[in-house]
Amino acid sequence: MSSKNKRYMNIAKACLSAINQTNTQSTDLAYQEVFDAIDTAFTEQFGLLGSDHQKMRDALDTIANLPEDELSQAPQIARLALKKPH
């Protein structure tokens, strides 16, 4: 499953969970629960994207500041930044 599909699936699951938990409540309260679930899911997903972004920026800063005689290390630094956590 692609990363985008995973993000959408997580948000959909959060919405469905909120809907299932609010089936006996008023419509307005049910909507608010779903909106809150969407906000939470987006916040979690953007947090992951933000940490990935920072990791890439740090790698690029490191590469940009390498002395000329150490530029051969750039590919390894980039590979480490792109490596998926387990």
NUGU-830580 format. One record per residue (C-alpha): residue in three letters; x, y, z. Coordinates in nm, 2 decimals, padded with zeros to 4 digits. Each point is the difference from the previous one (the first is absolute). Layout:
<rs>
+--------+--------+--------+--------+
| residu |     c1 |     c2 |     c3 |
+--------+--------+--------+--------+
|    Ala |      X |      Y |      Z |
...
+--------+--------+--------+--------+
</rs>
This chain:
<rs>
+--------+--------+--------+--------+
| residu |     c1 |     c2 |     c3 |
+--------+--------+--------+--------+
|    Met |  00.00 |  00.00 |  00.00 |
|    Ser |  00.14 |  00.34 | -00.09 |
|    Ser |  00.08 |  00.25 |  00.26 |
|    Lys | -00.28 |  00.23 | -00.12 |
|    Asn | -00.25 | -00.29 |  00.02 |
|    Lys |  00.12 | -00.08 |  00.35 |
|    Arg | -00.06 |  00.36 |  00.11 |
|    Tyr | -00.35 |  00.00 | -00.15 |
|    Met | -00.08 | -00.34 |  00.15 |
|    Asn |  00.10 |  00.12 |  00.35 |
|    Ile | -00.22 |  00.31 | -00.04 |
|    Ala | -00.29 | -00.21 | -00.13 |
|    Lys |  00.04 | -00.25 |  00.29 |
|    Ala |  00.00 |  00.29 |  00.25 |
|    Cys | -00.32 |  00.14 | -00.15 |
|    Leu | -00.18 | -00.34 | -00.01 |
|    Ser |  00.10 | -00.06 |  00.36 |
|    Ala | -00.14 |  00.34 |  00.10 |
|    Ile | -00.32 | -00.07 | -00.19 |
|    Asn | -00.05 | -00.34 |  00.16 |
|    Gln |  00.05 |  00.14 |  00.35 |
|    Thr | -00.25 |  00.28 | -00.04 |
|    Asn | -00.29 | -00.18 | -00.16 |
|    Thr | -00.23 |  00.07 |  00.29 |
|    Gln |  00.10 |  00.36 |  00.04 |
|    Ser | -00.15 |  00.31 | -00.17 |
|    Thr |  00.10 |  00.06 | -00.36 |
|    Asp |  00.19 |  00.32 |  00.10 |
|    Leu |  00.20 | -00.18 |  00.26 |
|    Ala |  00.07 | -00.29 | -00.24 |
|    Tyr |  00.13 |  00.24 | -00.26 |
|    Gln |  00.22 |  00.17 |  00.26 |
|    Glu |  00.14 | -00.34 |  00.10 |
|    Val |  00.09 | -00.07 | -00.36 |
|    Phe |  00.15 |  00.34 | -00.05 |
|    Asp |  00.21 | -00.05 |  00.31 |
|    Ala |  00.11 | -00.34 | -00.13 |
|    Ile |  00.10 |  00.15 | -00.33 |
|    Asp |  00.20 |  00.27 |  00.17 |
|    Thr |  00.18 | -00.25 |  00.22 |
|    Ala |  00.08 | -00.23 | -00.30 |
|    Phe |  00.13 |  00.30 | -00.21 |
|    Thr |  00.21 |  00.12 |  00.29 |
|    Glu |  00.16 | -00.35 |  00.05 |
|    Gln |  00.07 | -00.03 | -00.38 |
|    Phe |  00.14 |  00.35 | -00.03 |
|    Gly |  00.22 | -00.07 |  00.30 |
|    Leu |  00.15 | -00.29 | -00.19 |
|    Leu |  00.05 |  00.21 | -00.31 |
|    Gly |  00.16 |  00.28 |  00.21 |
|    Ser |  00.25 | -00.24 |  00.16 |
|    Asp |  00.09 | -00.14 | -00.35 |
|    His |  00.04 |  00.36 | -00.13 |
|    Gln |  00.23 |  00.09 |  00.29 |
|    Lys |  00.21 | -00.32 | -00.05 |
|    Met |  00.05 |  00.09 | -00.37 |
|    Arg |  00.09 |  00.36 |  00.08 |
|    Asp |  00.25 | -00.11 |  00.26 |
|    Ala |  00.16 | -00.23 | -00.26 |
|    Leu |  00.01 |  00.27 | -00.26 |
|    Asp |  00.16 |  00.24 |  00.25 |
|    Thr |  00.26 | -00.26 |  00.08 |
|    Ile |  00.08 | -00.06 | -00.36 |
|    Ala |  00.00 |  00.38 | -00.08 |
|    Asn |  00.26 |  00.05 |  00.27 |
|    Leu |  00.23 | -00.28 | -00.09 |
|    Pro |  00.36 |  00.11 | -00.08 |
|    Glu |  00.11 | -00.07 | -00.36 |
|    Asp |  00.21 | -00.30 |  00.10 |
|    Glu | -00.30 | -00.17 |  00.17 |
|    Leu | -00.26 |  00.04 | -00.28 |
|    Ser |  00.02 | -00.37 | -00.07 |
|    Gln | -00.20 | -00.05 |  00.32 |
|    Ala | -00.30 |  00.18 | -00.14 |
|    Pro | -00.17 | -00.31 | -00.15 |
|    Gln |  00.03 | -00.20 |  00.32 |
|    Ile | -00.15 |  00.30 |  00.20 |
|    Ala | -00.29 |  00.01 | -00.25 |
|    Arg | -00.06 | -00.37 |  00.02 |
|    Leu | -00.01 |  00.01 |  00.38 |
|    Ala | -00.25 |  00.29 | -00.01 |
|    Leu | -00.22 | -00.19 | -00.24 |
|    Lys |  00.01 | -00.33 |  00.19 |
|    Lys | -00.34 | -00.09 |  00.14 |
|    Pro | -00.01 | -00.06 |  00.38 |
|    His | -00.09 | -00.35 |  00.10 |
+--------+--------+--------+--------+
</rs>
